[in-house]
């Protein structure tokens, strides 16, 4: 998906941030449960890192390029 419009980028960024917060909550709940699935926890953490990278890329698109 190629986002160019700053409004589209901001909307998608908000969705990714919400998913990132939701994953943070899910990870905390899973880690605090007895006998949790280590593989599932690892997958959630990996997804969270991928979201963090996607958020950083979109945030950099919102910063205007300045000619030096």
Secondary structure, DSSP 8 states (H G I E B T S, - for coil): ----SHHHHHHHHHHHHHHHHHHHHHHHHHHHSTT--HHHHHHHHHHHHHHHHHHHHHHHHHS-----
